[in-house]
């Protein structure tokens, strides 16, 4: 997605440890027009999959997931990372390790909003080692729902997440694929 790549080139900041900071448009300050276009692109990519719900993990995946849900006219469920006083029973849960934050979070989705006949599209802002998607897949397994695939805004192709998911038979569609973050420079995968 050319528009996304241009935003990354213009506003992305490469930090030590292969971290790409995109808080100017994706995961702190949100560019609503870009998110709308991302939702439209995911809708095109997964149009004929019979998807019934969209899942993501709070919080950075919410904006692209909501715009995809808007375009597909489907509900969006975000897995919560923190316990809530109002959501504490009848939950599907999984542990997810964050390499950028160096913490493990227990994510949860209420059983109330999951139907055994659901077919899920997972949306996430980044795919590096695949931990967030793996957590959602664990919840999908617990719930016995089908998974149509994973829509990823930015994939770090030099890390193992996408390859491991594809080896498991999960369809992965990434809108921007990064080959390298060496020398403080973003290089995209050439198709």
N, C-alpha and C positions, 0 to 999 in steps of 0.2 A: 504494500500500500504506500504509494509514493508520498502522499500527504503526511503520513505518519513518519516516514523516514526523514522528510524535510524538517519536521518538528524536532526529531531526535538530533539531527545535525545542528540545528539552530540553538536549541535549548538544553540538550542533554549534557550532563557533566560526568566525566569519567572519574571515579574515585578509586583509591587503592583497593586491591582485593577483587578486581573485576566487577565492581559495582557501578551501575549506570544510574545516575540521579536524574529523574524526569519529573520532579515535583512542580515544575513550571507549567505543566499541561496535563498530567495524568494522575498523580497520586498525592497531591496536596492542593495546589490550584488546579482546577479542572477546566479544560477547554470544551465547553458543551458542543460546539459545532464539530470538533474533531470526534468527540464521543458519539455523536449522532452518525457521523460517517463510518465510524468503527462498527456501530450497531447495524448499519445498512450492509456493510461488507460481510459481517458474520451471518446476517440473514441470507444473503446471496449464497454463501458457501454451504450453509446447512439447510437450505430451503425445502428439500424433499426428504427430510429424515424423520418426519412424524414426531417432532419434539413436542413435549407437553409442558415442560418447565425448564427454567434456566437456573443453574446453581453457580454460586461463587463463594469466595471466602472474604469476610470483612477485612479490611475496608477498601483497599485499593482496587479490587475487582468490581466494586459495586457500580461505579459510573458506566463502564463499558457494558456490564451485564444488564443494567436497567435500560440503556438505550437499545440493546439487542432485544430485550423483552418488549419494549415499546414497538419496535419494528415488526416483531413476530407476533405481537398481541398475545403474549404469554406472561404468566406470573414469574417473578424472580425471587428466589430464596437465597439469602446469604447465610453461610455458616458462621455462627458467632464464635468469637475467640474467647470471650469472657463470660463467666456465669452471670445470669440475670436473675433478679428476684422473681420476674414473671415467667421465665422459661427455665424450669429446673427439673421437670419430670417428663417422662416419655420422650427421651431424646436419643437420636443416633449420634455417636461421638467417635472421634478419631484424634490421635495426636499428630501434630504437624510441627516439624522443626524449621525454623527460619534461619537461613545462613546469614542474611544481612543483619538480623537482630540478635543472632546467637541465642535464641530462646526456643523452647518448645511450648506450643499452645494446644490446648484441647479445644477442638472445634466441635460445634454441635448444630444439628438441625432437628427441629421438632417433628416428631412422627405425625403430628396433626396435619402437616402440609405435604406429606408424601403419600402417594397412592401406589399400590403395587403395579399398576398399569402404566406408570410414568415412564417416559423416555426423556432422559436428561441431556442438556447441553451444558457443559461446564465452561465458564469464562474466567480467565485470570489475566492480571496485568502483565506478569512476567512468568516465564518458564526457564529455569536454570537447571536445578537438580530435580524438579518435579514434585517436591514435597506437598505443596498445596493441592495439586491435582490428585496425588496419591491419597491424601486424606479424604478428599471428596469421593474417590473411587472406593475407599474402604466403607464410607457411609452408604454409597450406592449398593455395595455388596450386602451390607447389613439389611438394607431396606428391600433388596431383591428387585431393584429397578434396572431398566436398560440404560445404557450410556451411548448416546449418538456420537460423542466426541468431545474434544476440548478446543475451544477457541482462545487463542493466546494473543494478546496485544503485542508483546515483545518477547521473542525467544532468543536466549543466549545459546546459539547453535554449537558453540565450543564446549558447552557443559552437557552432561549426559541425560538430562531430563527428557527431552523430546525423543531421543533414540530409544530409551528404556520404555516409554509409553507406547511408542510404535511397535516395539518388539512384543508387547503384551496385546497388540491388536487394537489399541485405542487410536482413533483417527485424531490427528493433531493438525490444526490449521492455524498458522501463525502469520500475523499481518506484517511484522517486521522481524527479519531474522539476522541476528548479529553474528558475524564470523569471528570478530576479534575486538577487544578493547585495549590492545597493546599501545604503548606510547601515548596514552591519554587521547586516543583517537578511536572513533567508532567506524568499524568497517562492516558493511553488510554482506551477506551471502549473495553471490552473483548467481542468478537463476539461469 
